[in-house]
Each structure stands twice: as C-alpha cells, then as structure tokens.
Amino acid sequence: MNCLLAAWDQNEGALRAFLILRAADPHLAEDLLQDVFLKALAEGGSFCGLTNPRAWLFRVARNRLIDYLRTHKALGELPPEFPAGEEEPAPLASLTACLPRAFSEMPEEDREALTLCDLEGLSQVEYARRKGLSLPGAKSRIQRARRRLGEHLKTACQVRFDESGRVCCFVPRKADGS
C-alpha cells in the first residue's frame, strides 16, 4: 500500500494535467482521476510489483478517458441553416432500412460480437474476458464480423458505390425479405 501511495503522490499532478488537457473539463478530469486511483487500489499488492507504476497509471488514465468519450459523445444543437429534413435522405443514411435484415442473416457469433461491442459499447477487453479469448483474438473476431457484415450488405442490399467509393445507391429490403 505504501508503494501505491508513493507512486500516487509522485504522479497525481501530472495525471491531473494530462486528463484536464485531454478532457477539456476539470470536473470530468477529477472524476476520471478518482477512477484511476480506485483502479490502482483494486490492484492491491500486485501494484507494488509493477516495473513502471507511472506508465501503468497513465495507461489506465488514457483508457478510462477513451472509454468515457466513447460512451458520452456530446450532441450539439443544429444550426438554424441546417435543412429541416424535407430533402431526400442520403443513400448511406437510408441504408438503415436494409440493415436489420442483413444483420439477422449473419452468423450468431458475428451478431453477438457486433451487438456487444458496437451496439452496446462493451470494451474489447471485456468481450475477450467474457468469451475466454485473448485480446488479439477478440479484436480479430470483431474485425472479421465487421468485414463480413459489410460484404453481406453489398450483396443482400445490392449496395453500389460511386467513383469516389461512397455509397450511391442500393435496393432497400426489409427484414421480411420484401
């Protein structure tokens, strides 16, 4: 416990400055700093066995900030000159009509990985732990599932791309196959 307190005393100011600079909100930075300290406390005696406690603390701070930003994306107000929505939706935005059907046709393992990590916001580390996988194995599984969904969307929804590689058109189909 003494080694934790010594490492914390040596690095707390630098950690606070690091988080304030990146979070751009001193109150959020303080909350995240407390999370880092609690994580260090949870490590217990293994914290004292770390080769580089400073690097560990900064890695935890960075990861905690990233996790927070992923789950708390701020939505601002639309400017008055923004179109009211009377226009034809962009092809990519309207592609969501086909997504449920294509998603339901994916293998269960792919649907589970995409649902947990991309839709529900589960971290890849937690997904790896739940599935009993190594972190690289979990990341590979998620990337393969994303790639297969993209390929399946091309065929199931007949997605076509313009000369610059953007979605230009597709055949919308609902989950019932129509």
Secondary structure, 3 states (H helix, E strand, C coil): CHHHHHHHHHHHHHHHHHHHHHHCCHHHHHHHHHHHHHHHHHHHHHHHHCCCHHHHHHHHHHHHHHHHHHHCCCCCCCCCCCCCCCCCCCHHHHHHHCHHHHHHCCCHHHHHHHHHHHHCCCCHHHHHHHHCCCHHHHHHHHHHHHHHHHHHHHHHCCCEECCCCCEEECCCCCCCCC
